[in-house]
Amino acid sequence: MDQQEKTFEELRQKTAQYAQAEAERVYLSEFRKSKKALLMKDAERAKPGLSAAAQEREAYAHPEYVELLEGLRYATEVALKLRMGIKVTEMKVETWRTKQANARAEMNMR
């Protein structure tokens, strides 16, 4: 496999990994809303008559919510690293293309 094929394979792999990482990040971002609602329900059940603001405060302070946020932070980091890796690989492809174009131009000048 030559360098060009390796670069394209690397790009395909990173793209697939990025898609998975981004899907996980979006899922956690959306699940955060459901988790908050569930924790607010738990707070209401534990202390009937608790105001919505107090339920929300309890939900945000809950260890499970904090853990979810840490997971979201990690998922975002993974997705961004992969996205930047894709950009670097795309730059490699563009560099290769430029070299090929320059080589063709040199051959035409001879």
DRENKOLSE-574513 format. One line per 3 residues: number of its first residue (from 1); their letters; for each residue z, y, x of N, C-alpha, C, O. Coordinates in nm, 3 decimals, decimal comma. Atoms other than C-alpha are relative to their C-alpha. Example, Ala and Ser with C-alpha at 12.3 -4.5 7.8 and 13.67 -1.06 7.14 Angstrom:
residues 2
1	as	0,000/-0,119/0,089/0,780/-0,450/1,230/0,000/0,120/0,090/0,066/0,118/0,194 | -0,006/-0,119/-0,082/0,714/-0,106/1,367/0,073/0,109/-0,077/0,090/0,220/-0,026
END
This chain:
residues 110
1	mdq	0,000/-0,118/0,085/0,000/0,000/0,000/0,000/0,124/0,090/0,086/0,138/0,176 | 0,005/-0,120/-0,084/-0,101/0,334/0,153/0,100/0,105/-0,050/0,164/0,089/-0,154 | -0,101/-0,102/0,030/0,112/0,648/0,151/-0,022/0,065/-0,136/0,074/0,095/-0,207
4	qek	0,030/-0,061/0,130/-0,065/0,797/-0,150/0,048/-0,089/-0,115/0,111/-0,040/-0,209 | -0,044/0,093/0,104/0,000/0,487/-0,361/0,153/-0,006/-0,006/0,210/-0,013/-0,114 | -0,147/0,000/-0,004/0,364/0,484/-0,247/0,056/0,124/-0,068/0,154/0,117/-0,142
7	tfe	-0,045/-0,125/0,060/0,402/0,846/-0,351/-0,015/-0,004/-0,152/0,075/0,039/-0,225 | 0,021/0,010/0,145/0,253/0,781/-0,695/0,097/-0,099/-0,063/0,146/-0,077/-0,173 | -0,098/0,097/0,051/0,476/0,475/-0,739/0,139/0,063/-0,006/0,214/0,043/-0,102
10	elr	-0,129/-0,071/-0,003/0,777/0,685/-0,639/0,010/0,096/-0,119/0,114/0,106/-0,183 | 0,003/-0,094/0,112/0,675/0,945/-0,897/0,017/-0,073/-0,133/0,090/-0,027/-0,220 | -0,015/0,079/0,124/0,640/0,678/-1,170/0,144/-0,046/-0,019/0,199/-0,038/-0,129
13	qkt	-0,137/0,048/0,009/0,983/0,536/-1,090/0,097/0,113/-0,033/0,184/0,099/-0,120 | -0,089/-0,113/0,026/1,154/0,874/-1,081/-0,017/0,053/-0,141/0,080/0,095/-0,205 | 0,025/-0,048/0,136/0,990/0,973/-1,407/0,070/-0,089/-0,102/0,130/-0,040/-0,197
16	aqy	-0,068/0,093/0,091/1,120/0,660/-1,579/0,152/0,018/0,007/0,220/0,018/-0,095 | -0,144/-0,021/-0,016/1,469/0,714/-1,435/0,043/0,131/-0,063/0,149/0,139/-0,125 | -0,032/-0,130/0,058/1,463/1,078/-1,539/0,002/-0,008/-0,152/0,089/0,050/-0,216
19	aqa	0,005/0,015/0,146/1,364/0,985/-1,895/0,129/-0,065/-0,050/0,186/-0,021/-0,150 | -0,125/0,067/0,040/1,663/0,749/-1,917/0,119/0,094/0,014/0,202/0,104/-0,075 | -0,112/-0,090/-0,025/1,901/1,003/-1,765/0,003/0,115/-0,101/0,109/0,154/-0,150
22	eae	0,007/-0,109/0,096/1,781/1,281/-1,993/0,036/-0,048/-0,140/0,103/0,024/-0,215 | -0,037/0,057/0,130/1,812/1,056/-2,298/0,151/-0,016/-0,010/0,210/0,012/-0,114 | -0,146/0,015/-0,003/2,171/0,979/-2,199/0,069/0,135/-0,014/0,168/0,149/-0,086
25	rvy	-0,060/-0,134/0,005/2,248/1,348/-2,147/-0,009/0,057/-0,142/0,088/0,113/-0,193 | 0,019/-0,053/0,136/2,104/1,445/-2,487/0,089/-0,076/-0,098/0,150/-0,016/-0,186 | -0,086/0,081/0,088/2,285/1,156/-2,658/0,145/0,047/0,010/0,209/0,070/-0,093
28	lse	-0,139/-0,042/-0,017/2,620/1,260/-2,510/0,022/0,140/-0,056/0,127/0,169/-0,114 | -0,011/-0,136/0,053/2,556/1,622/-2,601/0,011/-0,001/-0,152/0,091/0,072/-0,210 | -0,005/0,010/0,146/2,492/1,527/-2,963/0,123/-0,076/-0,047/0,183/-0,042/-0,149
31	frk	-0,116/0,079/0,037/2,769/1,268/-2,975/0,129/0,082/0,008/0,225/0,056/-0,063 | -0,116/-0,089/-0,015/3,013/1,538/-2,865/0,040/0,059/-0,135/0,158/0,072/-0,164 | -0,028/-0,057/0,132/2,983/1,690/-3,214/0,066/-0,102/-0,092/0,161/-0,072/-0,164
34	skk	-0,059/0,106/0,083/3,056/1,359/-3,384/0,141/-0,031/0,048/0,232/-0,050/-0,033 | -0,132/0,031/-0,056/3,348/1,291/-3,150/0,101/0,106/-0,042/0,215/0,075/-0,077 | -0,090/-0,109/0,042/3,496/1,631/-3,230/0,040/-0,019/-0,146/0,158/-0,005/-0,180
37	all	-0,030/0,020/0,143/3,470/1,561/-3,605/0,095/-0,117/-0,020/0,189/-0,108/-0,100 | -0,089/0,116/0,012/3,632/1,218/-3,565/0,141/0,032/0,047/0,239/-0,009/-0,016 | -0,132/-0,037/-0,052/3,915/1,360/-3,357/0,070/0,099/-0,092/0,193/0,098/-0,104
40	mkd	-0,059/-0,093/0,097/3,968/1,638/-3,610/0,055/-0,078/-0,120/0,161/-0,046/-0,172 | -0,048/0,085/0,110/3,996/1,373/-3,883/0,130/-0,070/0,039/0,224/-0,077/-0,040 | -0,122/0,067/-0,049/4,252/1,185/-3,673/0,118/0,097/0,002/0,230/0,060/-0,035
43	aer	-0,107/-0,099/-0,004/4,452/1,504/-3,624/0,050/0,031/-0,141/0,170/0,046/-0,162 | -0,037/-0,025/0,141/4,448/1,569/-4,001/0,081/-0,117/-0,055/0,178/-0,097/-0,127 | -0,070/0,119/0,047/4,557/1,212/-4,068/0,142/-0,005/0,059/0,238/-0,041/-0,009
46	akp	-0,131/0,003/-0,067/4,841/1,240/-3,815/0,093/0,109/-0,052/0,214/0,090/-0,062 | -0,080/-0,113/0,049/4,956/1,577/-3,949/-0,068/0,059/-0,123/-0,141/0,157/-0,112 | 0,065/-0,050/0,122/4,847/1,627/-4,312/0,026/0,149/-0,022/0,136/0,199/0,003
49	gls	-0,012/-0,143/0,027/4,781/1,987/-4,408/-0,030/0,086/0,121/-0,020/0,209/0,113 | 0,032/-0,074/-0,122/4,683/2,086/-4,053/-0,126/0,083/-0,025/-0,224/0,034/-0,080 | 0,116/-0,087/0,021/4,445/2,382/-4,058/-0,118/-0,049/0,083/-0,102/-0,124/0,179
52	aaa	0,121/0,040/-0,072/4,085/2,336/-3,942/0,005/0,049/0,145/-0,038/-0,022/0,235 | -0,010/-0,053/-0,136/4,152/2,557/-3,639/0,095/-0,085/0,084/0,068/-0,111/0,202 | -0,096/0,084/-0,073/4,451/2,345/-3,541/-0,061/-0,139/0,026/-0,040/-0,197/0,132
55	qer	0,068/0,129/-0,020/4,249/2,025/-3,593/-0,100/0,011/0,115/-0,109/-0,079/0,199 | 0,098/-0,020/-0,106/3,977/2,166/-3,369/0,069/0,010/0,137/0,022/-0,048/0,235 | -0,076/-0,011/-0,125/4,232/2,258/-3,102/0,046/-0,137/0,047/0,037/-0,169/0,165
58	eay	-0,045/0,136/-0,034/4,373/1,904/-3,115/-0,117/-0,085/0,051/-0,104/-0,161/0,146 | 0,118/0,078/-0,040/4,024/1,757/-3,090/-0,045/0,038/0,141/-0,071/-0,049/0,223 | 0,044/-0,045/-0,132/3,927/1,970/-2,790/0,098/-0,040/0,111/0,057/-0,061/0,225
61	ahp	-0,101/0,036/-0,099/4,252/1,882/-2,612/0,016/-0,151/0,017/0,083/-0,196/0,110 | -0,016/0,145/-0,004/4,224/1,510/-2,679/-0,062/-0,060/0,126/-0,172/-0,019/0,165 | 0,054/0,062/-0,123/4,176/1,293/-2,365/-0,138/-0,064/-0,020/-0,220/-0,062/0,072
64	eyv	0,131/0,060/0,024/3,881/1,113/-2,526/-0,111/0,105/0,000/-0,222/0,079/0,047 | 0,099/-0,109/0,001/3,701/1,445/-2,579/-0,026/0,049/0,142/-0,140/0,074/0,181 | 0,012/-0,044/-0,139/3,771/1,553/-2,222/-0,081/-0,103/0,080/-0,164/-0,067/0,164
67	ell	0,074/0,107/-0,068/3,641/1,216/-2,099/-0,149/0,006/-0,035/-0,235/-0,013/0,051 | 0,139/-0,013/0,043/3,324/1,263/-2,303/-0,067/0,116/0,073/-0,182/0,105/0,115 | 0,055/-0,115/-0,072/3,273/1,605/-2,143/-0,028/-0,034/0,146/-0,128/0,011/0,203
70	egl	0,022/0,042/-0,139/3,311/1,451/-1,797/-0,124/-0,088/0,009/-0,202/-0,076/0,104 | 0,120/0,082/0,005/3,047/1,194/-1,891/-0,125/0,085/-0,018/-0,228/0,057/0,043 | 0,112/-0,092/0,022/2,819/1,473/-2,012/-0,032/0,076/0,129/-0,149/0,096/0,162
73	rya	0,021/-0,069/-0,128/2,869/1,659/-1,685/-0,073/-0,092/0,098/-0,168/-0,050/0,164 | 0,062/0,096/-0,091/2,778/1,347/-1,486/-0,145/-0,027/-0,040/-0,234/-0,030/0,045 | 0,135/0,028/0,049/2,475/1,271/-1,705/-0,094/0,118/0,029/-0,210/0,098/0,064
76	tev	0,079/-0,120/-0,029/2,352/1,629/-1,662/-0,034/0,006/0,149/-0,147/0,037/0,186 | 0,022/0,000/-0,145/2,394/1,605/-1,284/-0,107/-0,102/0,039/-0,196/-0,071/0,118 | 0,097/0,105/-0,031/2,200/1,278/-1,267/-0,140/0,043/-0,044/-0,236/0,029/0,032
79	alk	0,131/-0,042/0,052/1,918/1,416/-1,484/-0,060/0,111/0,085/-0,179/0,109/0,115 | 0,051/-0,110/-0,081/1,889/1,734/-1,278/-0,043/-0,046/0,139/-0,144/0,000/0,191 | 0,038/0,052/-0,131/1,884/1,545/-0,948/-0,134/-0,073/-0,008/-0,220/-0,057/0,079
82	lrm	0,126/0,072/0,016/1,607/1,321/-1,077/-0,115/0,097/-0,027/-0,225/0,078/0,025 | 0,103/-0,100/0,028/1,414/1,619/-1,211/-0,045/0,070/0,128/-0,164/0,092/0,150 | 0,033/-0,064/-0,127/1,433/1,787/-0,870/-0,074/-0,099/0,092/-0,164/-0,059/0,166
85	gik	0,070/0,102/-0,077/1,326/1,459/-0,707/-0,145/-0,012/-0,043/-0,234/-0,031/0,040 | 0,137/0,004/0,053/1,021/1,454/-0,932/-0,079/0,120/0,054/-0,194/0,106/0,094 | 0,069/-0,120/-0,050/0,936/1,811/-0,829/-0,037/-0,016/0,147/-0,146/0,023/0,188
88	vte	0,028/0,021/-0,142/0,962/1,718/-0,460/-0,117/-0,097/0,016/-0,206/-0,074/0,099 | 0,109/0,096/-0,006/0,734/1,419/-0,515/-0,131/0,064/-0,043/-0,236/0,038/0,015 | 0,121/-0,071/0,042/0,487/1,639/-0,703/-0,050/0,091/0,111/-0,171/0,106/0,129
91	mkv	0,040/-0,085/-0,113/0,489/1,877/-0,405/-0,068/-0,084/0,109/-0,163/-0,038/0,172 | 0,065/0,089/-0,097/0,404/1,582/-0,178/-0,144/-0,028/-0,043/-0,235/-0,027/0,039 | 0,134/0,027/0,052/0,108/1,503/-0,402/-0,089/0,122/0,020/-0,204/0,109/0,063
94	etw	0,079/-0,123/-0,017/-0,009/1,866/-0,396/-0,034/0,023/0,146/-0,144/0,068/0,178 | 0,026/-0,015/-0,144/0,026/1,875/-0,017/-0,111/-0,095/0,042/-0,201/-0,056/0,117 | 0,104/0,097/-0,032/-0,184/1,559/0,010/-0,135/0,048/-0,051/-0,236/0,040/0,019
97	rtk	0,126/-0,049/0,058/-0,447/1,706/-0,222/-0,056/0,116/0,079/-0,177/0,125/0,101 | 0,046/-0,114/-0,080/-0,461/2,025/-0,019/-0,059/-0,047/0,132/-0,163/0,002/0,175 | 0,052/0,055/-0,126/-0,505/1,828/0,303/-0,137/-0,063/-0,021/-0,227/-0,047/0,061
100	qan	0,128/0,064/0,030/-0,785/1,628/0,141/-0,108/0,106/-0,022/-0,221/0,091/0,026 | 0,097/-0,107/0,026/-0,958/1,946/0,021/-0,037/0,070/0,130/-0,154/0,103/0,152 | 0,028/-0,064/-0,129/-0,924/2,104/0,365/-0,089/-0,089/0,086/-0,180/-0,039/0,153
103	ara	0,081/0,093/-0,077/-1,070/1,793/0,529/-0,145/0,001/-0,049/-0,238/0,000/0,031 | 0,135/-0,006/0,055/-1,367/1,802/0,292/-0,070/0,128/0,038/-0,188/0,129/0,072 | 0,058/-0,130/-0,036/-1,420/2,171/0,359/-0,041/0,002/0,146/-0,146/0,057/0,180
106	emn	0,034/0,006/-0,143/-1,414/2,110/0,735/-0,126/-0,082/0,022/-0,212/-0,046/0,103 | 0,119/0,084/-0,016/-1,670/1,832/0,700/-0,126/0,074/-0,047/-0,232/0,056/0,013 | 0,115/-0,075/0,050/-1,901/2,061/0,502/-0,040/0,113/0,093/-0,156/0,156/0,093
109	mr	0,028/-0,109/-0,093/-1,875/2,332/0,768/-0,071/-0,050/0,125/-0,131/0,030/0,197 | 0,060/0,054/-0,121/-2,001/2,100/1,041/-0,145/-0,005/-0,008/-0,211/-0,048/0,087
END
